[in-house]
Amino acid sequence: MEDTQSTFPTVEVTRRTVIETGTTALLLSSLPRGALAAGADQAEPSAVPIELRVNGLLHHLTLDPRTTLLDALREHLELAGSKKGCDHGQCGACTVLVEGRRINSCLTLAVMHDGQSITTIEGLASGSDLHPMQAAFVEHDGFQCGYCTSGQICSAVGMLAESREGMPSNVTTDLTQRSIKLSDDEIRERMSGNICRCAAYPNIVAAIKQAMGEQI
């Protein structure tokens, strides 16, 4: 008899391929039938009109509903002070104030803030007069490369407002306080969502402590 060689291709099964195949199957099984039927031919979402009140000015925009607030600010309103660092909500460089509350603008959609008041680093100063937090950061060298600084300052302003309202942190010992006394540990804990890769943290804490006395 004639020896014949198998015509079947050799498939190398590795741990990686097993994990990838299992993950794909799990994701597909969790999708609703309608989503699977629609497939890749589904039309792109239509742009929607929204109003954003940024730094006191009302802007009328028409945006893809998937546009993040960060991209709306940077790409559509040309307010580039809010930085795109990690784009995953891990570094805090994109922090802005929405209705006085600090948020990571890379993690939220612009359409979710239709009609709301938004303050970016560009809106903190009053003309040529720096905001007390900005002035304190300059005086205490609370920055080096400066990439995280706008997010640090916006976050610090929002953090002080939270503490005045009695919002506790993970290191707050007395939860009955109507206004939280901000120790160094409290400041560090409350600012832990803002990363400074240059490690100017002692100067940032000093700047915030100075600004606390300005009653901002």
C-alpha positions in Angstrom: 0.0 0.0 0.0 1.1 3.5 -0.8 1.9 5.7 2.2 -0.2 8.9 2.2 0.4 12.0 4.2 -2.4 13.7 6.0 -3.7 16.8 4.2 -5.1 18.3 7.4 -3.3 21.4 8.6 -1.5 21.3 11.9 -3.1 23.4 14.5 -1.0 24.4 17.5 -3.2 24.7 20.6 -1.7 27.1 23.2 -3.0 28.4 26.5 -3.5 31.8 24.8 -5.7 30.4 22.0 -7.8 28.5 24.5 -8.4 31.7 26.6 -9.1 33.8 23.6 -11.6 31.3 22.2 -13.4 30.8 25.5 -13.6 34.6 26.1 -15.0 35.2 22.6 -17.6 32.4 23.1 -18.6 33.9 26.5 -19.1 37.4 25.0 -21.1 36.1 22.1 -23.4 34.1 24.3 -24.1 37.1 26.5 -25.2 39.3 23.6 -29.0 39.7 22.9 -30.2 38.0 19.7 -31.1 41.4 18.2 -27.5 42.6 18.5 -26.2 39.4 16.8 -28.7 39.7 14.0 -27.9 43.3 13.4 -24.2 42.5 13.0 -21.7 45.0 11.6 -24.2 46.4 9.1 -25.9 48.5 11.8 -25.9 52.2 10.9 -23.8 54.7 12.8 -25.7 56.6 15.4 -27.0 60.0 14.3 -25.4 63.2 15.7 -27.5 64.9 18.3 -27.8 68.6 19.3 -26.7 69.4 22.9 -26.1 72.5 24.9 -23.0 72.8 27.2 -22.6 75.8 29.5 -18.8 75.8 29.9 -17.1 78.5 32.0 -20.2 80.6 31.9 -20.7 80.5 28.1 -23.4 78.5 26.4 -22.3 76.4 23.5 -24.6 74.7 21.0 -23.0 71.6 19.6 -24.1 68.7 17.3 -22.1 65.6 18.4 -21.9 61.9 17.9 -23.6 60.6 21.0 -20.5 58.5 21.7 -18.3 61.7 22.1 -16.8 61.9 25.6 -17.0 65.2 27.5 -13.2 65.4 27.3 -13.2 65.2 23.5 -16.1 67.7 23.3 -14.0 70.2 25.3 -10.7 69.6 23.6 -11.7 68.9 20.0 -14.9 70.9 19.6 -14.5 73.8 22.0 -10.7 74.0 21.7 -10.3 74.0 25.5 -7.2 72.0 25.7 -6.4 72.7 29.4 -8.1 69.4 30.4 -5.5 66.8 29.4 -6.1 63.3 27.9 -3.7 61.2 30.0 -4.7 57.6 30.3 -8.2 58.0 28.8 -9.3 55.3 31.2 -10.2 57.4 34.3 -7.1 56.3 36.2 -4.8 59.4 36.2 -7.2 62.3 36.8 -5.5 64.6 34.3 -8.9 65.2 32.6 -10.7 66.3 35.8 -13.3 69.1 35.4 -16.1 70.4 37.6 -19.7 69.6 36.6 -22.3 71.5 38.7 -19.5 72.0 41.2 -18.6 68.3 41.4 -15.3 66.9 40.1 -15.5 64.2 37.5 -13.2 62.4 35.1 -14.3 63.9 31.8 -12.8 61.0 29.8 -15.3 58.6 31.4 -18.5 60.4 30.7 -20.4 61.3 27.5 -21.0 64.9 26.5 -24.7 64.2 25.9 -25.1 63.2 29.6 -24.4 66.8 30.6 -26.8 68.6 28.3 -27.6 71.9 29.9 -25.3 71.5 32.9 -22.7 73.9 34.1 -19.1 72.8 33.5 -16.0 74.5 34.7 -12.6 73.7 33.3 -9.1 75.0 34.3 -9.6 77.9 31.8 -12.7 79.1 33.8 -11.2 79.2 37.3 -9.3 82.5 36.9 -11.1 85.8 36.9 -9.6 87.7 34.1 -5.9 88.1 34.9 -6.4 87.3 38.5 -5.6 83.6 39.3 -7.9 81.5 41.3 -6.5 81.1 44.9 -5.8 77.4 44.1 -3.9 78.3 41.0 -1.9 80.9 42.8 -1.1 78.5 45.6 0.1 75.9 43.1 2.4 78.5 41.6 3.8 79.7 44.9 4.5 76.2 46.2 5.8 74.7 42.9 2.9 72.2 42.9 3.9 71.0 39.4 6.9 70.1 37.3 6.0 69.0 33.8 2.6 70.4 34.3 0.6 67.8 32.4 -1.4 66.7 35.4 -1.7 70.2 36.9 -5.1 71.3 35.4 -6.7 68.1 36.7 -5.0 68.5 40.1 -6.2 72.0 40.5 -9.8 71.3 39.4 -9.9 68.2 41.6 -8.5 70.2 44.6 -11.2 72.9 44.2 -13.9 70.2 44.1 -12.4 68.3 47.0 -12.5 71.4 49.3 -16.2 71.9 48.4 -16.9 68.3 49.3 -15.1 68.6 52.7 -17.0 71.7 53.6 -20.2 69.8 53.0 -19.1 67.0 55.4 -18.4 64.3 52.8 -16.2 61.7 54.5 -13.3 59.8 52.9 -11.8 56.4 53.7 -9.6 57.9 56.4 -12.2 60.1 58.1 -12.5 59.0 61.7 -15.4 61.1 62.9 -18.4 60.7 60.5 -20.5 63.1 62.6 -18.6 66.2 61.6 -20.6 68.8 59.7 -17.4 70.1 58.1 -14.3 67.8 57.7 -11.0 69.0 59.1 -8.5 68.3 56.3 -5.3 66.8 57.7 -2.4 65.9 55.4 -3.7 62.3 55.4 -7.2 63.5 54.4 -5.9 65.6 51.6 -3.7 62.8 50.2 -6.6 60.3 50.4 -9.1 62.7 48.7 -6.6 63.6 46.0 -5.5 60.0 45.4 -7.4 59.8 42.1 -5.0 62.4 40.6 -1.6 61.0 39.7 1.5 63.2 39.4 4.2 61.3 37.6 6.8 63.9 38.6 5.9 63.1 42.3 5.3 66.7 43.4 2.9 65.5 46.0 4.3 67.3 49.1 4.1 70.6 47.2 0.6 69.8 46.0 -0.5 69.2 49.6 1.2 72.4 50.7 -0.6 74.4 48.0 -4.0 72.9 48.9 -3.4 73.8 52.6 -2.7 77.3 51.7 -5.7 77.6 49.5 -7.9 76.2 52.3 -7.3 79.5 54.2 -8.6 81.5 51.3 -12.1 80.2 51.8 -12.6 79.2 48.2 
